[in-house]
Amino acid sequence: MPHPDSDITVSQLYVYPVKSCKAVSLETASFDKRGFVHDRAWAVVDKDGKVLTQRDDSKMALIEPRVEEGQETDSYILHLSAPGMSPIMIPTLEDDGSQNAEVWGDLCKASDQGEEAALWLSEYLERPVRLRKMHSAEKRAVGKAGRNYPESTVNFQDVYPLLIISEASLNALNKELETPVSMNRFRPNIVVRGCGPYAEDNWRQIIIGKTRIDVVEPCARCVITTIEQETGHKGGEPLKTLARLRLQGNKTMFGQNAIHLGLDNIAIGDSLEVLL
């Protein structure tokens, strides 16, 4: 039976082609089995193949990716730019998946994206790194709360394909902060308006457009929320305030992790219907 909230709509859509780098704002989002197309499909890894994030280097927030379709079917060109660096174009390389990329203890098959990309990123981050793309044959499972979704997989997302946050929740948080923060601190895929603060905490099944999405568990927040995404500067907020307001056990929660059960596009302005 539909939830009484009937005027909820999608207000923002984001994809993050390179994990922990800048977001790409979308008008319409396409799905594949791993979430939004290209979401966290690429990752920067250290010399041991461990995936790096803004936790390791906040300068990653300033790397701006853009994905362009290549001339051949299922081929893409990744464009990267960053302060003080000449932009670079990286044609997607898909090898036998003999390389690895480790994210949160998961050792994933990955395709190395070549020397030019590695040199560019190493110069910018001032450490030896490489760029790797999740291999098409890899089947990385979602988190434990998604055990009822054995067919669901992810790229280099932390644990789930999607993250949903309402504008009202951010507004409520900002009322508690001395200096308001932007939504980009929380790196959502789907932002909605028209519901009350933290309404998304109570959702279990929703439909956006024609796509059913199951809301599976709250998102535990980390130090990345304290990094100003426009500058890379670190602070103490909003994590301190979240720890006061949104503590569950020993974790601070903001936003909801979700799993999509369809592949129809969704767009800004689409209605969100709460089923459960």
C-alpha positions in Angstrom: 0.0 0.0 0.0 1.6 3.4 -1.0 2.9 5.6 1.7 1.1 8.9 2.4 4.1 10.9 1.2 3.0 11.5 -2.4 4.9 14.5 -3.5 8.5 13.2 -3.2 10.6 13.7 -6.3 14.2 13.2 -7.4 16.1 16.5 -7.2 19.7 15.5 -7.9 21.5 12.5 -9.4 25.2 11.8 -9.2 27.7 9.2 -10.4 31.3 8.9 -9.3 33.3 7.3 -12.2 36.6 7.2 -10.2 36.1 6.2 -6.6 36.7 9.1 -4.2 37.1 11.7 -7.0 34.6 14.4 -8.0 31.0 13.6 -8.7 29.4 14.0 -12.1 25.9 15.5 -12.0 23.3 13.8 -14.2 19.9 14.8 -15.6 19.1 11.1 -16.3 20.8 8.1 -14.7 21.1 4.7 -16.4 21.5 1.5 -14.5 23.6 -1.6 -15.0 23.8 -4.6 -12.6 26.3 -2.7 -10.4 24.4 0.5 -9.9 24.5 3.7 -12.0 26.5 3.1 -15.2 30.2 3.9 -14.5 29.7 4.4 -10.8 33.0 3.7 -9.1 34.0 1.7 -12.1 37.6 3.0 -11.8 39.8 3.3 -8.7 43.2 4.6 -7.8 45.4 1.9 -6.2 48.7 2.0 -4.3 51.8 -0.1 -5.1 50.1 -3.1 -3.3 46.9 -2.8 -5.3 44.9 -1.3 -2.3 42.2 1.1 -3.4 42.8 4.7 -2.2 40.2 7.2 -1.1 40.0 10.7 0.3 40.7 9.1 3.7 44.2 8.5 2.3 44.6 11.8 0.4 42.0 14.5 0.4 43.5 15.9 -2.9 41.5 13.2 -4.6 38.4 15.3 -4.1 39.8 17.7 -6.7 40.3 15.1 -9.5 37.5 15.7 -12.0 36.5 12.7 -14.2 34.3 12.6 -17.3 33.4 9.6 -19.3 33.0 9.7 -23.0 31.7 6.9 -25.3 34.4 5.4 -27.6 34.0 4.6 -31.2 33.7 0.9 -30.6 30.8 -0.8 -28.7 31.3 -0.8 -25.0 34.5 1.3 -25.2 34.9 4.5 -23.3 37.4 7.3 -22.8 38.0 8.6 -19.3 38.9 12.2 -19.1 40.7 13.4 -15.9 41.6 17.0 -14.8 43.0 18.4 -11.6 44.5 21.6 -10.3 48.0 22.3 -11.8 47.8 19.3 -14.2 47.2 19.2 -17.9 44.0 17.2 -18.7 44.4 13.6 -19.8 42.4 11.2 -21.9 42.5 7.5 -21.0 41.0 5.0 -23.4 39.5 2.1 -21.4 41.7 -1.0 -21.3 40.0 -4.3 -20.7 42.6 -7.1 -20.2 42.3 -10.6 -18.8 41.7 -9.3 -15.2 45.1 -10.6 -14.1 45.6 -7.5 -11.9 43.9 -7.0 -8.6 42.4 -4.1 -6.7 41.6 -4.5 -3.0 38.7 -2.6 -1.5 37.5 -3.2 2.1 39.1 -6.6 2.1 37.6 -7.7 -1.2 40.2 -8.7 -3.7 38.7 -7.9 -7.1 39.8 -8.7 -10.6 40.7 -5.4 -12.3 42.2 -4.1 -15.6 45.2 -1.8 -15.3 44.7 1.4 -17.3 48.3 1.9 -18.5 51.4 3.9 -17.8 50.2 7.3 -18.9 47.3 7.3 -16.4 49.6 5.9 -13.7 52.3 8.7 -14.2 49.6 11.4 -14.3 48.0 10.3 -11.1 51.3 9.6 -9.4 52.5 13.1 -10.2 49.4 14.7 -8.8 49.1 12.6 -5.7 52.9 12.7 -5.1 53.1 8.9 -4.6 53.3 5.9 -6.8 49.8 4.9 -7.8 48.0 3.2 -10.7 44.5 3.5 -12.2 42.5 0.3 -12.4 39.0 -0.5 -13.7 36.7 -3.2 -12.3 36.9 -6.2 -14.6 33.7 -7.0 -16.5 33.8 -10.6 -15.2 34.2 -9.7 -11.5 31.1 -10.4 -9.3 31.7 -8.5 -6.1 28.9 -9.1 -3.7 27.0 -6.4 -1.8 27.2 -6.0 1.9 25.8 -8.4 4.5 22.4 -6.6 4.8 22.0 -7.5 1.1 22.3 -11.2 1.6 18.8 -11.6 0.2 20.0 -10.1 -3.1 22.5 -12.8 -4.4 22.4 -11.4 -7.9 23.3 -7.9 -6.9 26.9 -6.8 -7.4 29.0 -3.6 -7.1 32.0 -2.0 -8.6 34.3 -0.2 -6.1 31.4 1.3 -4.1 32.0 0.7 -0.4 29.2 -1.9 0.0 26.0 -1.1 -2.0 25.1 0.1 -5.4 23.1 3.2 -4.3 23.0 5.9 -1.6 19.8 7.9 -1.1 19.5 11.1 1.0 16.7 13.7 1.3 17.3 17.4 1.1 15.2 17.7 4.3 17.7 15.6 6.2 20.6 17.8 5.1 18.6 20.9 6.0 17.9 19.5 9.5 21.6 18.7 10.0 22.6 22.2 8.8 20.4 23.8 11.4 22.6 22.1 14.0 25.9 23.3 12.4 27.6 26.6 12.8 28.7 26.5 9.2 26.3 24.6 6.8 27.7 21.9 4.6 26.8 20.9 1.1 25.3 17.6 0.0 28.5 16.7 -1.8 30.1 15.9 1.6 27.9 12.8 1.7 28.4 11.6 -1.9 24.9 10.4 -2.6 23.7 8.9 -5.9 20.0 10.0 -5.5 18.8 13.1 -3.7 15.1 13.6 -3.1 12.8 16.4 -2.0 9.2 16.6 -0.7 9.6 14.4 2.4 10.3 15.2 6.0 13.8 15.1 7.7 15.2 11.6 7.9 12.0 10.1 6.3 14.3 7.9 4.2 15.2 6.1 7.5 11.8 4.5 7.5 11.6 3.4 3.8 12.1 -0.2 2.9 10.8 -0.4 -0.7 10.4 2.5 -3.1 9.8 3.0 -6.8 11.4 5.8 -8.8 10.0 6.0 -12.3 9.6 2.3 -13.2 12.5 1.1 -11.1 12.0 -0.6 -7.8 14.7 0.1 -5.2 15.0 -1.6 -1.8 16.4 0.4 1.0 18.6 -2.0 3.0 20.5 -0.2 5.8 21.7 3.2 7.0 25.0 4.5 5.8 27.8 4.8 8.4 29.7 8.0 7.9 33.4 8.5 8.0 36.1 11.3 7.9 35.4 12.0 4.2 32.3 14.0 5.4 34.8 16.5 7.0 36.5 17.2 3.7 35.4 20.3 1.8 34.9 18.8 -1.7 35.7 22.1 -3.4 39.1 22.6 -1.8 40.2 19.3 -0.2 40.5 21.0 3.2 39.7 18.9 6.3 37.7 20.0 9.4 35.9 18.4 12.3 32.3 18.9 11.1 29.7 17.6 10.3 31.0 14.3 11.9 31.1 15.7 15.4 27.5 16.8 15.2 26.4 13.6 13.5 28.0 11.7 16.3 25.8 13.6 18.8 22.6 13.4 16.8 22.8 10.2 14.7 24.8 7.7 16.7 23.7 4.1 16.4 25.9 1.8 18.4 29.4 3.1 17.7 28.6 4.4 14.2 27.2 7.7 12.9 24.5 7.3 10.3 23.3 9.6 7.5 21.5 8.5 4.4 20.4 5.1 3.3 22.1 2.4 1.3 19.9 0.8 -1.4 19.8 -1.9 -4.1 18.0 -1.5 -7.4 15.8 -4.3 -8.8 15.3 -2.9 -12.2 17.3 -1.3 -15.0 14.9 1.5 -16.3 16.4 4.9 -16.3 15.5 7.5 -13.7 15.6 11.2 -14.1 15.5 14.5 -12.1 11.8 15.3 -11.5 10.7 11.6 -11.3 8.3 10.8 -8.6 9.3 8.6 -5.7 6.6 6.3 -4.3 7.1 4.6 -1.0 5.7 1.1 -1.0 6.9 -0.1 2.4 
